[in-house]
Amino acid sequence: MELPTLHTLDELASLVERQPDLYIRWSRGPDVDAAGASKDALTGVSLPGLSANPLMVEDWWGSRPLRVWVARRLHDYSHLKHENAPGVRPWVLEGEERGRGPDNEPVVACRRPVAWVAQAVLDEAERVVDQQKGPWGPLQR
């Protein structure tokens, strides 16, 4: 599937600002995910949609910078690129929540694939995270 690619953190932040129902999905892409269901890695149970992470800013974030929020959302699951199958990368989708997965992550139905996220955005997010106070690592189990 031909999708545009986001090349900067600001492009992603601008997209999130305009559209609240966006999610980040780490996979080989919308063509591979066309069946629309993730599986619980431990039990093999099919989930009612795709495991994804919301990009919508939570109220408690307040007036803090949107680009830091977006950087954190990318960083939190960046380990998936290295731990899952080759070719796994982040992409943005417009989705509708269908439930919660085994790690309490949203499970969504993809209404529309939106864009790929370039490696340059991940690198930029890493730099933003590194500038924050205190230690901060990905949500790796």
Rosetta blueprint (number, residue, H / E / L):
1 M L
2 E L
3 L L
4 P L
5 T E
6 L E
7 H L
8 T L
9 L H
10 D H
11 E H
12 L H
13 A H
14 S H
15 L H
16 V H
17 E H
18 R H
19 Q L
20 P L
21 D L
22 L E
23 Y E
24 I E
25 R E
26 W E
27 S E
28 R L
29 G L
30 P L
31 D L
32 V H
33 D H
34 A H
35 A H
36 G L
37 A L
38 S L
39 K E
40 D L
41 A L
42 L L
43 T L
44 G L
45 V L
46 S E
47 L L
48 P L
49 G L
50 L E
51 S E
52 A L
53 N E
54 P E
55 L L
56 M L
57 V L
58 E L
59 D H
60 W H
61 W H
62 G L
63 S L
64 R L
65 P L
66 L H
67 R H
68 V H
69 W H
70 V H
71 A H
72 R H
73 R H
74 L H
75 H H
76 D H
77 Y L
78 S L
79 H L
80 L H
81 K H
82 H H
83 E H
84 N L
85 A L
86 P L
87 G L
88 V L
89 R E
90 P E
91 W E
92 V E
93 L E
94 E E
95 G E
96 E E
97 E E
98 R E
99 G E
100 R E
101 G L
102 P L
103 D L
104 N L
105 E L
106 P E
107 V E
108 V E
109 A E
110 C E
111 R E
112 R E
113 P E
114 V E
115 A E
116 W E
117 V E
118 A L
119 Q H
120 A H
121 V H
122 L H
123 D H
124 E H
125 A H
126 E H
127 R H
128 V H
129 V H
130 D H
131 Q L
132 Q L
133 K L
134 G L
135 P L
136 W L
137 G L
138 P L
139 L L
140 Q L
141 R L
